[in-house]
Amino acid sequence: MNDLLKLEHVETHIGQYHILQGVSFEVQKGKVTVLLGRNGAGKTTTLRTIMGLNPASKGIITFKDEPVQSLPTYTIAKKGIGYVPEDQGIFAGLTVEENMKVAIQTENEQTAERMEYILNLFPDLKKFWKKQGGNLSGGQKQMLSIARAYVNENELLLIDEPSKGLAPIVVEKVMESILQMKDQTTIVLVEQNFMMASTIGDCFYIIDDGRTVSHGTMQQLKEDEEMKRKYLGIA
Amino acid sequence: MDLFINLTLNGLATGMLIFLLAAGLTLIFGLMDVLNFAHGGLFAWGAYSGLWIYSETNSFFIGIIGAVITGFVLGILTEKWIIKPVYGNHVQQILITLGLMLVLSEMLKVIWGPNQMMASPPDYLKGSWELGGIIIIKYRVFIILVGLLIFAGVQYVLKKTKIGLVVRAGVMNKEMVQALGINIQKVFMYVFMMGAGMAALGGVLLGPYSGVIHAGMGMEFAILAFIVVVIGGMGNFKGSVLAAILVGLSGSFMAYYVPDLSLAVNMLLMAIVLIIRPQGLFGAKG
């Protein structure tokens, strides 16, 4: 089986609200799977549910053929899933170095190599190594958040809207770096910026009203004007 | 000059005792978002258990160790049985920890009786030094040194170790810490245990300082500790030590010059800070 992650009829309640009402998708190893959909469709909640931050109330989530939907967040993360949240989740009062140190689960040769790789990919982080996370620019915060998720030997990265609130030139830079990381790891990407999503993604799932309503290859979506108009509001 | 130095030393010693209580309180609030009104009870339990062990073994040092261990054990049990079920609910936290405070205080009376317990420093900490005509009481200097040592130790752990880094990160963003593969519940327990241990240490040190301890001492000091936490900034460790010194010094000088205002001055200080800087002197804007 080539599926690294699989969601089957996943439902999530947050308080009294029934946010996810049946999300199902499969993530193939080595691919970038993009979750698309309008604002409030449930994309961010889907990633949070995978991480156990908003636990699933129904359905099955399997990672490497093992059900993870009932596990606490830290165990899910330890199994090899890195998470880059929508708000980047930077520890504002810690330096870039300290943010990275908190993230490293085991210090060994592999993490040292990964650290070197990621710092070469994001030289700004090296430059501002001793600067507090809260004083970084939006783009630098995004880079730090991705670097933290990547530094451990995670087999899967969940990246939530990396282009949000960034200037076009910074978006390009972030996009280039994700494209480079694509060869090293499997990625689930939530992205509103269709240009970015279609450049990076291999396949897509559309979430609408808390349900997966369509999926296919990115090439198919690019050519399907009707679907883009109906679910993504792209004319 | 003699008076000024003695009032200052007195204020610093009191400040350090309040700091030992407030430091745990502020870390517990900052990391766990828990308002622990039972913290004073742990302080009183430290005093009673430590001084009882001291009287039984005739060793003040063993008494201190015993008090800290009592604090650790009570801290773990409190976190596991009382606090855990009410995470995220401040109203329930206030009610249940206030209830625990009463239970802890009454338990002291059940075990050690309702009367006050006398305490005096060990021989090597009794008496005073005379430096250039100024009398310096040994035990006060001892408390100040222990307080500074604990401050330096906790600062070292927070700044230089991985667990300290995780605690600081947890104060800023608990969710993200978990998403990075760290068991925050375990960290909560360590912090609660450390906070309780520090409170118990403060309690046992207070005994010989004031000469007498009683079951209601926890509540008295807890009020001062809460004032310190508010002035220093909730969740700010460095703020708690500076605010504790400020409260200790102002209390000491006011108790001498305007005794009627000695407690009111702390309330006044807190009110001024809340008006000018609601997040506390060293707290981040929320």
Interface residues (C-beta under 8 A of the other chain):
Chain A: M51 L53 P72 T73 Y74 A77 K78 Y83 P85 G89 I90 F91 A92 G93 L94 E98 N99 K101 V102 A103 Q105 R148 N152
Chain B: K162 L165 V166 R168 A169 M172 N173 E175 M176 V177 Q178 A179 L180 G181 I182 N183 I184 A284
